[in-house]
């Protein structure tokens, strides 16, 4: 049992186990709020997603595809087929290709990486476009500051959005991706694995049910 505010709770998707459902709230809400609260992503627009194979990224690819956007994802080569199956129209191998040399004038960049990737993203977004990052606040270069809207945000609990996400999951339009399931006793290993990067989707810790 736990204590929580009603507005922060939502029913578990019926089609998921508890372990699968654990991979949903933070990651799916982050992608949902980035696209539909902060950037206004809509059908026919083009979005570039960095870190597309990670926990938030896999939901971002699926939600952008669901809304009818053209989805360009950056990831390693091993994730190409995986991301295309989730709905990516194009996958750029960031280890061999500088995305800003081949991607131009997108409506939205969703950055989940930060650092140099975030800085180079200004070159890919069009005038009047949006650059959203959850890694750190985007600071526009002088020649871009007047025509690209930078957004940084922290995800917030939202019951209504979780219910909408659950509906998409239960109707087969969205699915969580889990890289590894570990017992709570291996929390340190899970943290270290996540810190190394290159996980596909989420790492989930299984909490043992206490005996009565």
Phi, psi and omega in degrees: 000155176210168177248131180208160176285141181304324181290351180256005182244149176208153179298144175295139173307131186297329186276357184251149169285170178295323178296314178297318182295332180297338182274001189265304200304300185296315185290312182293321178295322179300312179295316181300311183292324176300312185284312194257342174263316190260327185251341180065038180299137182220170181304137177091348178278166179246132180235137174254123184245119176266142183072039191291339182268359181277187186301311177284322185302320182294326175286324179299315179301314183293319181291321178295319176296318181299321183283347178098021177275159171274122190252120173248125183242143170253135182191176175283163185300328183293342182262005183301303182297321179302312182288325176296325177293333178278345178128003178290132177280326179222142175233125181254125178283107185291345180280343182237344186228132173277114188301326183290348177274343183238349180242127181218149170060040173282156179286328186212136167248129175247108186259123177244014187245312182083194177058221182298327178299316178297315182298319181286343184292336178301331182285345184262343186266144184280165172299129183088359181276187184230138174241111181253131176226140171252000179281312175195162181299129177288130177249115187289137170296159188303324184277356181244347189298337186269348188226002174236131183269116177274141180224132169228137182209163173246129183299146180237148177299142181205107183298314183300317180293321177297323178293320177296319179296318179299322178297318178296322178294314184289342176261008174080014181264353183209143177213143174285153177238125182244124179281312187212143171243125182233153174290156181303330180296343179254032181300322179297316178299320179297317179298314181296322178296317178294323181293331178289340181079187177068018172278151179255105185083217188253156167258128183245135174262129179267121180268126180293141179280123183292142177283147182272000000 
